[in-house]
Amino acid sequence: MKGAALAAVLLVFLLGDVTQASAHVVKESGPFEVELGWGVEPPRAGAENFVEVTVSAAGGAVAVPAGALSVEVVYDGKAVTLPLTPTEEPGVLEAGLTPSRPGTYAFKVTGSVHGTPLDVSATCSESSFECVDAAADTEFPVKDPSAGELAQRLSAEADRVERANDRADSARTLAIVALALAAVALAVSVRAVRRRGGGRS
C-alpha cells in the first residue's frame, strides 16, 4: 500500500511538471528546436515578466551568443522588437517585458545562430503558451485597476474635458456675439429715439 501511495504521489508531481512545461510551445527551424513562452506564468497585466526562449539541436542545448536573436512581441496590431539576452544556462535566453494589457500576444523569434538562420513564431492559446490575464482577477480584497486601465481612464477623461472645454468656448463665443448684437441693437434704438425727439422740436 505504501508503495502504491508513493507511486501516486510521484505521478502527481510528474503530471504537474508536464502541465507546467505545456505553458511553453516548441517550434522547429532548420536544425534547431526552439521552446518559447512567458518566463513567469500565468502572466498578469501590469506585472513584470519576460519572454523565455530555449534553443537546442540534436537533443542538446545550443550556446547562443549575445545579439544573435531577437523577439518581436505583437499585441492588437502593435509590435515591439526586443533583444534576447543569453542567461547562465546554455541555450536559454530572455527578454524583459511587462505586458500592460490583458489579451492575446504573439512572439516571433528571428536571427541566426552560428551562421544558420532561425525563424519561429507562435501566438498564445490553450495549446501554446498562456495569454495575459487581467491582474484584477487575482486581487483581494479590493480589485485595483492596472496601470494600463488607469491610462485608458485618464485618456477618456482628458477627451471628455477637452470636449467640455470646446463646448464652453463655443458657448462663450455665442454669448459674446449675442452681447455685441444686443449692444448694436441698443445703439440703434437710442439713435432712433434721439432722431424722433429732435423731429418733434
Buried (B, 14 or more C-beta within 10 A) or exposed (E): EEEEEEEEEEEEEEEEEEEEEBBBBBBEBEEBBBBBBBBEBBBBBBBEBBBBBBBBBEEEEBEBEEEBBBBBBBBEEEEEEBBBBBBEEBBBBBBEBBBBBBEEBBBBBBBEBEEEEBBBBBBBEEEBBBBBBBBBEEEEEEEEBBBBBEEEEEEEEEEEEEEEEEEEEEEEEEEEEEEEEEEEEEEEEEEEEEEEEEEEE
